[in-house]
Structure formats: C-alpha cells, structure tokens
Amino acid sequence: MRRPFLFVSILCTLVFLSACTEKHNTTGRPETVIPQWLELPATSASDGLDFFSRSCNLNGKALRNYSYYWDYSSRVSHWVAYPLCSDYLGNSGRSEAWGYDPLLPAAKQSNVSGGFKEGNNGWYARGHQLPSEDRTANDILNATTFYGTNIVPMDNDFNGGVWYTLEKRVRSWALASDTLYVVTGCVVEGAKYYVYDRSNEKITAPTAFFKAVLRYTKDVTSGHNGFMGAAFWYNHEGYPQTFSKKESMSIADLENKLGYELFVNLPKVAGQDVAANIKEEKPDTNSWWWQ
C-alpha cells in the first residue's frame, strides 16, 4: 500500500494540525503524490481505484473539502474522507443539486439526478457518504455533496434511520472538538444487488457501510495527546433508529475487517506508539463518545 512521504520539518506538522486551515493542492490519480492529511486512508497503485480530492474557499480561507477513492467498475467511492469543524457548518440547507462530478468524465460516473432506477432488488435511496448537513457553510459547498461520486445506493430505512442518527452524532462530536477527521465508506466485495442510474448504468449496492472518526483537541490531557478515535460498522440491512455501542469498534478492528489502513498519516503526527494506542482503544470503554 502506498505511504505518503514523511513530513520534512516540525513546522509542517504544526501547520498540518492547525484545524481546518491547510491550503488545498489538487491531486488526482494514484501516480500523483497523495496529500498527508490526517483523514486519509491508505491507497494502492495496483487496485484499479483512483484518488481524487477537491478544495473550497470559505471566508477567504482556502480549505480542503473532501477526498474520495473511486471504483470505476462498481461506480461508487470505496470511501470519502474529510475534516469536519465549525468552518464547514452554517445554515445553507440542502441544495438538492444532484449532478455530475466535474473531476470525472460523465461517462465514468453515475447519473443520480433523478434517483436510482430499480435493479435486481427493488428500489434504493441515494445515500450520501459525506452528509449534506456536514457542508452547509454556503450553497456552493453544499452542492458538492450531491455529486454522483459521493452517492451510493442505500436502503431507505437504513439511510433515514440509524445512519442519519450516527451522522448527527458525528456533527455533535465535531463541534466539541477542534477538528474531527472522518472516513465514511462502503464495502462492495461479494455484492449481489445493483440498481441502474438515469443513464441505465449498473451501480453496485454495497454489502456494508462504515464510519471512522479521529478526534483532535488542543487539550493534550484529553485522550492520547489530544487524540481519540472510534469506528462503526453496519451490514446493509435494517437497524433500530438509534445507534448503539454494539455497532462500535476500535479503528484497528475496522482496519482488520477492511484489509487496509485508516488514518495512515497519524503515526507521523502522534508517533507510532501513541497512534497504535488510539487505534486500539475500544470506544465503548470511553464515556466521551456516549455523553
């Protein structure tokens, strides 16, 4: 798996940790050097997937918006990774600007503008990986969450139930942190079901969804030098409205299920031993997540 290059100085590390203030340098394909942002999972140059990222400008600050790992065959992103803090949140509401992602040719992505057509397992909703409500600073920013590269076929009860409940809790965690680094993703291995988009292209319905969060606060007495982490896994099926500790796990346990590393740059910032402690801590033993 690809590992981004090491930080060249302590100054770079300090800039990297300043919550939501980094400038964005556009990168595209696996041959390009992947940024060293804390939210990013590991990538591979041989898995056929492509890494993309997009920037935004909020109140005169150039910020990164989100990154994603695109699967051309399944026509879904295996994961979408992003920082979350108050800079990205406002009162724009939902733009409902369903459309194509300008980073990809239209023929290589899904056409979600009119909703999915039924496939071999009935109807599925258009589920966000980066939630619309996580990008409400303005209408332009919110519109980027409605691109087809951020959307996956999702059971409607799951999408509007436990998944939405977890999304709300993640926003509350972000507002109680300096920055929350988030990875939201899906699993397509072994998938049997699919839908069609508005261009009659087949879109894989994932078998499972996950979310991993890395909290950072400048209060180094909190967690492990200001860091703590949690992860959640859901098979693609019905769940009660509220999420519970039963679906939580350590980041290390989620990595074992997925077969790749999450928060790949954390050891460079926190050190190998501290990073291992953060990833191995089980969130059901940490009362902060359940306040």
N, C-alpha and C positions, 0 to 999 in steps of 0.2 A: 504494500500500500504506500502511496505517496506520502512523504512527510515534508511539509513546508520548511524552508531554510530557517536557521536559528536567528534570533534577534541579534543585531550587530552591536547593541550597546544597552546599558541600563536605561538611557534616555528613551530608547524605542519602547521599552517595557512600560515606562511611566506613561508615555503617550497612548500606548495600547490600552491601558487600564482606565484612562480618563473617560468616564461614562459618556458614550454617545457623541463623541466629538471628533472621531477619526475622519479624515477625508477618504473618499472612495476612489480607487483606481479600477477602472473597468477591466475585468478579465473574462475570458471566455472558455476556451477549450482546455482539455487536460494537459496539452503540451505547454500551456502558459503556467507561470508560477502562481500557485494558489495563495491568496492572502493569508495572513496569520491571525485572523480574527478568532476570538475565543469560542464563538458559537459553532465553528465549522467541524463537521466530522471528517474522517479520513476519506480520501478519494483514491482511485486507481486509474492508471493509464491503459489498462487492458480489459476493462469490464464493459466497454461499449457505451458507457454513460458519459454525458458532458456536464461540466460545471459552468454555471452562469451566475452572475451577480448584478445587481442594479443599485444605483445610488439615488439620493434625493437631496433637495435643498430646503431646509426648514429654518425660517427666521434668520436667513443669511448664513447658516451653517451647512456645509457640505457633509452629509451623513451617508452611511450605507443604509440601504433599505432592507433587502433580503437576498439570500443566495439559494440556489436550488440545484439538484442533481437530476438531470433529465434522462428518461428512458424512452428512446425513440420507438421501441417495439411495443411497450405497454401504453405509451402516450400518457404517462404520469410521472411526476417527480418522486424519486425514492425518498427524498427528504427536502424540506425547506428550512433554512436556518436563518435566524435573525436576532438582533438585540431588541430589547423592549425596556423602555423607560418613559417618563412623562413627556419627553420631547415629541414622541410619536402619537400621543393621545390628545384628542380635542373633542370637538362636537360636530364634525362634518357629517356624521351619519353615513349610511350606505349609499354609495354612488350607483350601484347596480350597473356598472359599466362593463358588463360581460363582453369579452373580446379577445383578440389575438395578442400574444406577447410580441412586441417589436424586436426582441432579441433573437427570435427564431423565424424562419420562413413559415408562412401559414400552413403549408402542406406538411410540415413536420410536427405539428402540434394539434391539439383538439379544438374544435369549434363548439364552444359552450354557450353561444349567445342565446339559444332558445331552449336550453335544457337538454339533458340526455334523452335519446330515444331508447325504448326498451330493447334489451338484448335477450340473453337466454335465461334470465332470472327475474324478469319483470323490471319495474322502474326503480331508478336510483336518483337521489338528490345530488346536487352539485355541492360537494363539501369542500370548504376552504382548508388548506393546510396552515398558511398564515391567516388568522382570522381577520375579517373585515374590521372588526372593532379594535384590533391592535394597531390600525393605521388610520386614525381619524383626525390627524392634525389639519388636513385640508382635503378637498375633493380629489385633487390630482393624486395625492399619495394613496388615498383610499382606492382609487380606480385600479392601481397596480395589483391589488389583491384579487381582482376579478379576471385576471388573465388566465387562459386555459392551463398554463404551466403550474399554477397554484391550486388547481381544482382537481378533485378526484371523485369518482362515483362512490357515494356513501349512502348506506341505509338511512332513510329519512328519520326514523325514530332514534337511531344512534346519533345522527348529526344534530338533531334538535334536543336530544336528551343528555346523556352523560357526557358526551363530547363537548357540548356547549357549556355544561356546568364546569367542566375542567378548564375550558378556555377562560371563563370568568374568574376562576380561582387564580389562574396564571397571571391575569392582569392585576389582581389584588396583590400578589407576591411582588410583581414588578414595581408597583407604587410604594411598597415597603422596602425597596432595595435601591441601591444606586443604579444598577443595571441588572436585568435578568437576561441571560443568554439562553435562547430556546432553539431546540431542534424538534420539528414535527415531521413525522414520516409515515410511510406505509410499507407493507410487505406484499409483493406480487408473486413470490415463489409459490408454486402449487395452486395458483388461482384457476378456478374453473368457470367463473362468471365474467360476463362482459356486458357493456352497453354500446350503443352507437352514438356518435356525436351528430351534429347537424349537417356534417358533410359525409355522413354514413361511414366514417372510420371507426374501427373497433377500438374501444377503450377498456382496459382491464379493470375489473372491480377488485380492489385489494382484499387479501385474506385477513389482514390485521392492521392496526394503527398504533403508533406510539408517540409519546412526547417526553422529551428530556429537558430539564431546566437546570441551569447553573446560576446560582445567586451570587452576586458580589456586592459587598458593602464596604465602605472605607473604614468601618469599625472592625479593626483586626481582631478584637476579642470575640467576635461573632463567628461561629463555625470554625473553619480551619483557615486562619489568617484572613478572615473576611469572606471566605467561600463556603458554600454548601450546595449539594446537588440532590436531585430526585428524578425518578423516571416512572413512566406509566405505560402499560401495555394493555391493548384491548383487541381480542379477536373480533372480527367484523360480524357482530351479531347484536341482539338486543340486550340492554342493560337497564337497571333502575335509573331513575332520573339523576340521582346524586352519585358522585364518585366516592370511593372508599379506599381505605388502606389496602384492601385486598388486591387492587389493581396496581399498587405501587411496588417499586423495586429499586434496588440500587442501580446506579448508572453502569457499574461493572456487570451486573446481571443482565441488563438490557444489551450491553455490548456482546455478551456471550450469545444471546438469542439472535442478534442481528448478524454477527460474524464480522463486524468492523468496529473501529474505534470512534467514539464520540468525543467532542471537545478535545480534539487532537493537539491543540496548542496549549492546553492547561499546564502540562508539566514544564513548559518553557517559562511560564509566568510564576507558578506556585512552587515549582520543584517537583521532582519525581515522587518523593515520599508523601508530600502533602497532597499531590494530585491523586495518588493511589488511595489515600485515606478518604478524600472527598468522594471518589467514585465508588468506594466500597461501603460507605455508610448507607444503611437502610433507612429510608425516610420515615418508616412507621415507628422508628425509635427516636425521632427528632420532633418534639412537640411544635416547633416553629411552623412547620408545614400545615398544621391542623388547627391553628388558632382560629 
